[in-house]
């Protein structure tokens, strides 16, 4: 497929298998472990797992809010496809609701 847009359709996912080669903060390449919760928010994609806290820096904050948590990860085409193939949807609220 030449060009194209890749995205996640829902707000919250949980990994059923690890995903390798995920970029956090532009500087770190890591593996998201099985069980990682992914929050697909208007401002970006957050990965929430205790093992990812070690990547927090002043410019790459690990958020701890009431309705979401995690550290921002890059939305590469391969990562998004891996999330779709290796996760379950925990919240089937369509993401477009956030843009209304």
Legacy VTK file of the C-alpha trace (Angstrom):
# vtk DataFile Version 3.0
C-alpha trace
ASCII
DATASET POLYDATA
POINTS 100 float
0.000 0.000 0.000
1.511 3.325 -1.037
0.825 6.181 1.361
-2.332 5.729 3.382
-3.301 6.610 6.903
-2.994 4.261 9.827
-4.884 4.670 13.080
-6.550 2.892 15.962
-10.337 3.020 16.076
-10.956 2.797 19.816
-9.791 4.482 23.006
-8.326 1.663 25.118
-6.489 -1.584 24.335
-4.597 -4.253 26.284
-1.732 -6.196 24.734
-2.106 -9.975 24.612
1.457 -10.373 23.270
4.570 -8.192 23.541
5.347 -5.681 20.789
8.991 -5.056 19.891
10.754 -1.991 18.476
8.490 0.672 19.970
9.963 4.172 20.190
9.395 6.115 23.406
10.260 9.792 23.481
12.223 9.669 20.254
15.267 8.283 22.074
14.401 4.845 23.399
13.526 1.665 21.531
11.898 -0.951 23.717
9.435 -3.823 23.872
5.956 -3.225 25.225
5.242 -6.191 27.508
2.139 -8.351 27.440
-0.544 -6.703 29.577
0.402 -3.136 28.641
-2.646 -0.872 28.538
-2.728 1.531 25.579
-4.714 4.756 25.711
-5.461 6.203 22.293
-6.091 9.858 23.118
-6.497 12.993 21.050
-3.019 14.135 22.128
-1.288 10.861 21.295
-0.866 7.214 22.207
0.107 6.321 25.785
1.487 2.971 26.975
0.835 2.123 30.622
2.956 -0.557 32.326
5.125 -0.278 35.449
8.224 -1.396 33.523
7.909 1.677 31.267
8.282 4.209 34.112
12.076 3.975 33.792
11.836 5.863 30.475
10.356 8.983 32.070
12.382 12.153 31.584
11.681 15.823 32.046
10.538 16.102 28.423
8.866 12.667 28.269
6.473 12.487 31.210
4.755 9.337 32.512
1.193 10.549 33.137
-0.865 9.381 36.122
-4.404 10.735 35.678
-7.734 9.415 36.954
-8.913 8.186 33.542
-5.596 7.369 31.799
-1.912 6.833 32.500
1.277 6.001 30.662
4.139 7.356 28.620
3.816 8.628 25.033
4.929 6.270 22.270
5.436 6.920 18.558
2.511 5.925 16.318
4.497 4.130 13.613
2.545 2.129 11.035
4.169 -1.130 12.201
3.401 -0.404 15.858
-0.242 0.414 15.129
-0.655 -2.761 13.071
0.989 -4.784 15.859
-1.398 -3.282 18.418
-4.377 -4.225 16.273
-3.046 -7.779 15.815
-1.871 -8.334 19.415
-4.445 -6.755 21.678
-7.992 -6.788 22.909
-10.213 -3.711 22.973
-11.089 -2.672 26.524
-13.171 0.370 25.613
-15.157 0.283 22.391
-15.893 4.011 22.446
-15.013 5.268 18.971
-12.097 7.670 19.026
-13.930 10.165 16.818
-16.092 11.017 19.830
-13.073 12.881 21.205
-13.003 15.173 18.188
-16.638 16.239 18.335
LINES 1 101
100 0 1 2 3 4 5 6 7 8 9 10 11 12 13 14 15 16 17 18 19 20 21 22 23 24 25 26 27 28 29 30 31 32 33 34 35 36 37 38 39 40 41 42 43 44 45 46 47 48 49 50 51 52 53 54 55 56 57 58 59 60 61 62 63 64 65 66 67 68 69 70 71 72 73 74 75 76 77 78 79 80 81 82 83 84 85 86 87 88 89 90 91 92 93 94 95 96 97 98 99
